[in-house]
Amino acid sequence: MNKSLQILDIKSVAVDNQLFNVTAINKDSDPYWVEFIKPHFDEINVDIKILPLSEINKDKTWFINVDINGWNWPWYKTDIFASFGGTILTELNNGNAYLILNHQCESFTESFFDVLYQKLKNFPSIPYSKIIYMVAAADASREYKNFVTERGIPKEQEITIMYAHHVYKRFKHENTLDFFNYNRTIKKEKKFLSLNRRWHDHRLLLVCGLAYNNLLEHGYVSLGVAPEEVAQAQKTIDELHKQHKSEYIREGFDKIKSNLPLQVDMVDLRINQFQTTSLPIEFYQTSCFSLVSSTCALQTREKSVGFTEKEIKPILARHPFVIHNLAGALAHLKNMGFLTFERWFDESYDEETDDNKRLIKITDEVKRLSELSFEQWDIMLEEMSPVLEHNYNRLVNYTTEHCYFNSDLKKLLYYVS
């Protein structure tokens, strides 16, 4: 008799749509991560069953997987689990049910741990042992260990952390690859492309650093600070200047504030341009390298490296890249089988743990690369072509096996019954 992993069909029950995204599922009503475990569970005769609540065998282990709308959690004053209803809460308390809180496409560690533990403290409706936090933060386990140590959280109040980095497989590349098949012989007009559409502190700092070094003229640079947001951006700049004590922050902002927003292509900079085909592909065509502005790059906001579509796009465009992320981002990419550009770029910024020093290293390297002639870049891009092709092929052929064995998804075997 086959063993099985039972997962609740989340569409079969009522949950709070402000707190949980019930549309983050595949066409068969299974969580995104199921497609990455299924081939390997099939090999060892473990069935994956997506079942309505009425058909769950409650004598065996089963899971409630909910995708988190984490930005709504801090202000939510009532029990975040109340909407699950009496049956599910009873099963979580006294039965065989486990709850997977899923941040499958984001890198949130300490900030979410803080919110979750505050909610559990105020509304202790679920045992800690029944909670699994699945997150795309590469250093999630390390950061959780730091979190429980610093706060003196006892063992019986620890939750389970699972790292799942399947963002590279979630994008259906077969539908978008032709989009990136542009003419690579067209003459370059700028040295780099840096898309900073929805502004956050680290993106504001990055563009200020570029402006301070007079690099805006060498790149296609966007920054989505609307005219009505300039005052807020100025306040942020003043706070960041006090924190980092770097002149580039204020002087760089003074150079750009009268021209905000900085626009590269005619998209609405206030909207998250998530899809791969939202890119201004012609600007990849006429620039030499990408300066990627990741989701997080300041430890005050997040301490774990995470990857989203932002790192995917230059790889699909066969564009060399410098990444403004947290320290260790390039190291994690290498662990996933990608190559970086250490032969041509100074990538020591990836080892710099001080956020401000790392940003200065990045802008210094962008300046050096921007001062190279287009003739030098033509030679360098030709030299890079095997690396660019390797990364492209690694990405579009990123398999369920990579997602499964290079993450914590395999630990779900512990719960099979």
C-alpha positions in Angstrom: 0.0 0.0 0.0 1.4 3.4 -1.0 2.2 6.0 1.5 0.7 9.4 0.9 1.0 13.1 1.6 -2.4 14.8 2.1 -2.8 18.4 1.2 -6.0 20.4 1.8 -7.6 21.9 -1.3 -7.4 25.4 0.0 -10.3 26.4 -2.3 -12.6 24.0 -0.5 -12.5 26.1 2.7 -13.0 29.8 3.7 -9.9 31.7 4.7 -9.2 35.4 5.1 -8.2 36.7 1.7 -6.5 39.8 3.3 -4.1 37.5 5.1 -3.7 34.6 2.7 -3.5 34.4 -1.1 -5.7 31.5 -2.1 -4.9 32.0 -5.8 -1.2 31.1 -5.4 -1.8 27.5 -6.6 -1.4 25.5 -9.8 -4.3 24.5 -12.0 -4.9 21.3 -10.0 -5.4 23.3 -6.8 -2.0 22.2 -5.5 0.6 24.6 -4.1 3.4 25.6 -6.5 5.9 23.4 -4.6 4.0 20.2 -5.4 5.3 20.1 -9.0 8.9 20.0 -7.6 8.3 17.1 -5.2 6.0 15.0 -7.3 8.5 13.3 -9.6 10.7 12.3 -6.6 7.7 11.1 -4.5 6.5 9.1 -7.4 9.8 7.3 -7.5 9.4 6.0 -4.0 5.6 5.3 -4.3 4.4 8.3 -2.2 1.1 9.6 -3.5 0.3 13.4 -3.3 -3.4 13.9 -2.7 -5.1 17.3 -2.9 -8.4 16.8 -1.1 -11.3 18.9 0.2 -11.6 19.0 4.0 -14.4 16.4 4.0 -12.2 13.8 2.2 -9.0 14.2 4.3 -8.1 11.1 6.3 -7.7 12.8 9.7 -6.1 9.8 11.2 -3.0 10.5 9.1 -0.8 13.6 8.7 -2.2 16.3 6.5 -1.3 19.9 5.5 -2.9 23.2 5.2 -0.8 25.3 2.8 -1.6 29.0 2.8 0.3 31.7 0.8 1.0 34.7 3.0 0.0 38.3 2.3 2.6 39.3 4.8 2.3 43.1 4.4 -1.2 42.9 5.9 -0.2 40.9 9.0 1.3 43.7 11.2 -1.9 45.8 11.4 -4.3 42.9 11.7 -5.5 43.0 15.3 -7.5 39.9 15.6 -6.5 36.2 15.5 -4.9 35.6 12.1 -6.0 31.9 12.2 -9.7 32.5 13.2 -11.0 32.2 9.6 -9.8 28.6 9.3 -12.9 27.5 11.3 -13.4 25.2 14.2 -12.6 21.9 12.4 -9.2 22.9 11.1 -8.2 24.7 14.4 -9.2 21.6 16.3 -7.1 19.4 14.0 -4.2 21.8 14.3 -4.4 21.8 18.1 -5.1 18.1 18.8 -5.0 16.2 15.5 -2.6 15.4 12.7 -2.8 18.6 10.8 0.2 20.9 10.1 0.1 24.4 8.8 2.5 25.6 6.1 2.8 29.4 6.0 4.2 29.9 2.6 6.4 32.8 1.4 7.5 30.8 -1.6 8.6 33.7 -3.7 9.9 36.2 -1.1 12.8 36.5 1.2 11.5 37.5 4.6 13.1 36.3 7.8 13.4 38.4 11.0 10.7 40.9 10.1 8.2 38.1 9.6 9.4 36.1 12.6 8.7 39.2 14.7 5.2 39.6 13.4 4.4 35.8 13.6 5.6 35.4 17.2 3.7 38.5 18.3 0.5 37.0 16.8 1.2 33.6 18.4 1.8 35.2 21.7 -1.5 37.2 21.6 -3.5 34.4 20.0 -2.0 31.0 20.9 -4.4 29.0 18.9 -1.9 26.7 17.2 1.0 24.8 18.8 4.4 25.9 17.5 5.3 22.4 16.6 2.5 22.4 14.0 3.8 25.5 12.1 6.1 25.3 9.1 7.4 28.4 7.5 8.4 27.9 3.9 10.4 30.8 2.5 12.7 31.6 -0.4 15.3 33.2 1.8 18.6 31.4 1.2 19.8 31.9 4.8 16.4 31.3 6.5 17.6 28.6 8.9 20.6 30.6 9.9 18.5 33.7 10.6 15.9 31.7 12.5 18.6 30.3 14.8 19.9 33.8 15.4 16.3 35.0 16.1 15.5 32.3 18.7 18.9 32.7 20.3 18.8 36.5 20.6 15.2 36.3 22.1 15.7 33.3 24.3 12.9 31.4 22.7 12.6 27.9 24.3 12.8 24.8 22.2 9.1 24.1 22.7 8.2 27.4 21.0 10.3 26.9 17.9 8.6 26.4 14.5 10.0 24.5 11.5 11.8 26.4 8.7 11.9 25.2 5.2 13.9 26.9 2.4 12.3 26.5 -1.1 14.1 28.4 -3.9 11.9 27.5 -6.8 11.5 31.0 -8.3 13.7 29.9 -11.2 11.3 27.2 -12.1 8.0 29.0 -11.5 8.6 31.2 -14.6 7.3 29.4 -17.7 10.3 30.3 -19.8 9.2 28.3 -22.8 6.5 31.0 -23.4 8.9 34.0 -23.2 12.3 32.8 -24.6 11.6 34.3 -28.1 11.1 37.6 -26.4 14.8 37.6 -25.5 16.0 36.5 -28.9 17.0 40.0 -30.0 19.7 41.1 -32.4 23.0 41.1 -30.5 25.0 42.8 -33.3 23.2 46.2 -32.9 25.6 48.9 -31.7 25.7 49.6 -28.0 24.6 53.1 -26.9 25.0 52.9 -23.1 27.2 51.0 -20.8 24.6 49.6 -18.4 20.9 49.1 -17.6 19.6 49.7 -14.1 15.8 49.4 -13.6 14.7 50.8 -10.2 11.0 51.1 -10.9 9.2 50.9 -7.5 11.5 52.8 -5.2 12.7 51.5 -1.9 15.5 52.8 0.3 18.2 50.7 -1.2 17.2 51.7 -4.8 17.2 55.3 -3.8 20.7 54.9 -2.4 21.9 53.1 -5.5 20.7 55.8 -7.8 22.1 58.5 -5.6 25.5 56.7 -5.7 25.3 56.6 -9.5 24.4 60.3 -9.7 27.2 61.3 -7.2 29.7 59.5 -9.5 28.2 61.1 -12.6 27.2 57.8 -14.0 23.7 58.4 -15.1 24.8 59.6 -18.5 26.5 56.2 -19.0 23.4 54.1 -18.3 19.7 53.6 -18.8 18.5 54.3 -15.2 15.0 54.4 -13.9 13.7 55.3 -10.4 10.0 55.5 -9.7 9.8 58.4 -7.3 6.7 60.3 -8.3 6.6 64.1 -8.0 4.3 63.8 -4.9 6.8 61.4 -3.3 9.9 63.6 -3.6 9.3 65.1 -0.1 9.1 61.6 1.4 12.2 60.6 -0.5 14.0 63.6 0.8 13.1 62.7 4.3 14.4 59.1 3.7 17.6 60.6 2.3 18.1 62.7 5.4 17.6 59.7 7.6 19.9 57.5 5.6 22.6 60.3 5.6 22.5 60.3 9.4 22.8 56.6 9.5 25.5 56.1 7.0 27.4 59.4 7.2 28.2 59.3 3.5 28.2 62.5 1.4 27.1 60.7 -1.8 23.6 60.2 -0.3 22.7 63.9 -0.1 24.8 65.1 -3.0 23.5 62.4 -5.3 19.9 63.1 -4.4 20.4 66.8 -5.0 21.4 65.9 -8.6 18.3 63.9 -9.4 15.4 65.3 -7.3 14.4 67.9 -9.9 14.2 65.2 -12.6 12.2 62.6 -10.7 10.8 60.2 -11.7 13.7 58.8 -13.9 12.0 57.0 -16.7 13.6 54.5 -19.2 10.5 53.0 -20.8 6.9 54.1 -20.8 5.6 51.8 -18.0 3.8 52.9 -14.9 6.7 53.0 -12.4 4.3 52.6 -9.4 3.2 49.2 -10.5 5.2 46.1 -9.9 6.4 45.0 -13.4 6.7 41.3 -12.3 6.4 39.5 -15.6 9.4 38.7 -17.7 7.9 40.3 -20.8 7.5 43.6 -19.0 11.1 44.4 -19.8 12.3 47.0 -22.2 14.2 44.5 -24.3 15.6 47.1 -26.7 17.6 48.6 -23.8 19.3 45.2 -23.1 20.1 45.2 -26.8 21.9 48.5 -26.7 23.6 48.3 -23.3 26.6 46.2 -22.1 25.7 45.0 -18.7 22.9 45.0 -16.0 23.1 46.6 -12.6 20.4 44.6 -10.9 18.5 46.2 -8.0 17.3 43.2 -6.0 14.2 43.2 -3.7 16.4 43.7 -0.6 19.9 45.1 -0.1 19.9 46.6 3.4 20.2 44.5 6.5 17.8 46.8 8.4 15.1 45.4 6.1 16.2 41.8 5.6 19.3 39.8 6.5 18.9 36.8 4.1 19.7 36.7 0.5 16.7 36.1 -1.7 16.2 35.9 -5.5 13.2 36.9 -7.6 12.5 37.6 -11.2 14.9 40.6 -11.0 17.9 38.3 -11.2 16.3 36.1 -13.8 15.8 38.8 -16.4 19.5 39.6 -17.2 20.3 35.9 -17.4 17.5 35.3 -19.9 18.8 38.4 -21.8 22.4 37.0 -21.8 23.5 40.1 -20.0 26.4 40.2 -17.6 25.4 41.6 -14.3 26.4 43.3 -11.1 23.9 42.7 -8.3 22.9 45.1 -5.6 21.7 42.5 -3.1 22.8 41.4 0.4 26.3 40.1 0.9 26.7 36.5 -0.4 24.2 36.8 -3.3 26.8 35.8 -5.9 28.0 33.0 -3.7 24.5 31.6 -3.6 24.1 31.8 -7.3 27.3 29.8 -7.8 26.0 27.2 -5.4 23.0 26.9 -7.7 25.2 26.2 -10.7 25.4 29.6 -12.2 28.7 31.4 -13.1 29.4 35.0 -12.3 31.9 37.4 -13.9 34.9 37.3 -11.6 37.3 37.1 -14.5 36.2 40.5 -15.8 34.5 42.3 -12.8 35.7 43.0 -9.3 33.1 41.0 -7.4 34.7 41.6 -3.9 31.5 43.6 -3.2 29.7 40.3 -2.6 31.9 39.6 0.5 31.4 43.1 2.0 28.9 42.8 4.9 28.6 46.5 5.6 25.7 47.7 3.4 27.1 51.2 2.8 30.6 49.9 1.9 29.2 47.3 -0.3 27.2 49.9 -2.2 30.3 52.1 -2.6 32.2 49.1 -4.0 29.4 48.4 -6.4 29.3 52.0 -7.7 33.1 52.1 -7.9 33.0 49.0 -10.1 30.2 50.4 -12.3 32.3 53.5 -12.8 35.3 51.5 -13.8 33.2 49.4 -16.2 31.5 52.5 -17.6 34.9 54.1 -18.4 35.8 51.2 -20.7 35.3 52.0 -24.4 32.7 50.2 -26.4 35.5 48.6 -28.4 36.8 47.1 -25.1 33.3 46.0 -24.2 32.9 44.3 -27.6 35.9 42.2 -26.9 34.9 41.5 -23.3 31.3 40.4 -24.3 32.8 38.1 -26.8 35.0 36.6 -24.1 32.0 36.3 -21.8 29.8 34.5 -24.3 30.4 31.0 -23.0 29.5 32.1 -19.5 26.4 33.9 -20.7 25.2 30.9 -22.6 25.9 28.6 -19.7 23.8 30.8 -17.4 21.0 31.0 -19.9 20.9 27.2 -20.4 21.2 26.6 -16.7 18.2 28.8 -16.1 15.8 27.6 -18.8 16.7 24.0 -18.0 16.5 24.4 -14.2 14.8 21.2 -13.3 12.5 20.0 -10.6 15.5 18.0 -9.4 17.4 21.2 -8.7 14.5 22.7 -6.9 14.0 19.6 -4.8 17.4 18.5 -3.8 18.9 22.0 -3.4 16.2 23.1 -1.0 14.4 21.8 2.1 11.4 20.4 0.1 12.8 16.9 0.6 12.2 17.3 4.3 8.5 16.8 3.6 9.2 13.1 3.5 9.4 13.3 7.3 5.6 13.9 7.3 4.6 11.1 5.0 2.2 8.6 6.5 
